[in-house]
Amino acid sequence: MNTTTADPLPALITGASAGIGASTALLFAKVGCNLVLLARRANNLAEVKAKCEAVNSKARVVIIEADMTKREHLDGVVGKLEGLKVDM
């Protein structure tokens, strides 16, 4: 992945609080992406955010507690992006 552009690429990762989602978040942080991490477990998200920021201090990492099976949670995601532009 080439992240040498002027603006870091954004990545929105669901299930980011553990397992494959957390590993994906760390990988994307290492290559210079800004991250939006979504999951149901806020405590775990905070830990993953800290790890991502440790491997890339320049990355913007936004965490959003959301259950992807609940429409009202999905509807609120866009309003919580903290200014990060993410194409969906």
C-alpha positions in Angstrom: 0.0 0.0 0.0 1.4 3.3 -1.0 0.6 6.1 1.5 3.2 8.6 0.3 0.4 11.0 -0.8 0.1 14.4 0.9 -3.0 13.4 2.7 -3.0 10.0 4.6 -5.6 7.6 3.3 -8.6 7.0 5.6 -9.8 3.5 6.6 -13.0 2.7 8.4 -12.7 -0.7 10.2 -15.6 -2.5 11.8 -15.1 -5.0 14.5 -12.0 -3.1 15.4 -12.0 -4.0 19.2 -10.4 -7.4 18.8 -9.2 -10.2 16.5 -8.9 -9.5 12.8 -10.4 -6.0 13.1 -7.8 -4.9 15.7 -5.0 -6.5 13.7 -6.2 -4.7 10.6 -6.3 -1.4 12.4 -2.7 -1.9 13.6 -1.5 -2.8 10.0 -3.2 0.3 8.5 -1.8 2.5 11.2 1.7 1.2 10.5 1.4 2.1 6.8 0.2 5.6 7.6 -3.6 5.6 7.3 -6.0 7.7 9.4 -8.5 5.4 11.1 -12.1 5.2 12.1 -12.5 2.2 14.4 -16.0 0.9 15.1 -17.0 -1.8 17.5 -19.4 -2.5 20.4 -16.8 -2.6 23.1 -15.6 0.9 23.9 -12.9 -0.2 26.4 -11.3 -2.5 23.9 -11.5 0.3 21.2 -9.6 2.6 23.5 -6.9 0.1 23.8 -6.7 -0.5 20.1 -6.6 3.3 19.5 -3.6 3.6 21.9 -1.7 0.8 20.1 -2.4 2.4 16.7 -1.1 5.8 18.0 1.9 4.1 19.4 2.9 2.6 16.1 2.1 5.9 14.2 2.0 9.0 16.2 0.8 11.1 13.2 -2.3 9.0 12.6 -5.7 10.4 13.4 -7.7 7.7 15.1 -11.4 8.1 15.8 -13.2 5.5 17.8 -17.0 5.0 17.6 -18.9 2.6 19.8 -21.5 1.2 17.5 -23.4 -2.1 17.0 -23.4 -2.7 13.2 -26.7 -4.7 13.5 -28.6 -1.6 14.8 -29.8 0.9 12.3 -29.8 3.8 14.7 -26.1 3.2 15.5 -25.2 3.1 11.8 -27.2 6.4 11.2 -25.1 8.1 13.8 -21.6 7.1 12.5 -21.2 9.9 9.9 -21.8 12.5 12.6 -19.0 11.1 14.7 -16.2 11.2 12.2 -14.6 14.2 13.8 -13.8 15.8 10.4 -12.2 12.8 8.8 -13.3 12.3 5.2 -14.2 8.7 4.6 -15.8 7.6 1.3 -18.6 5.2 1.9 
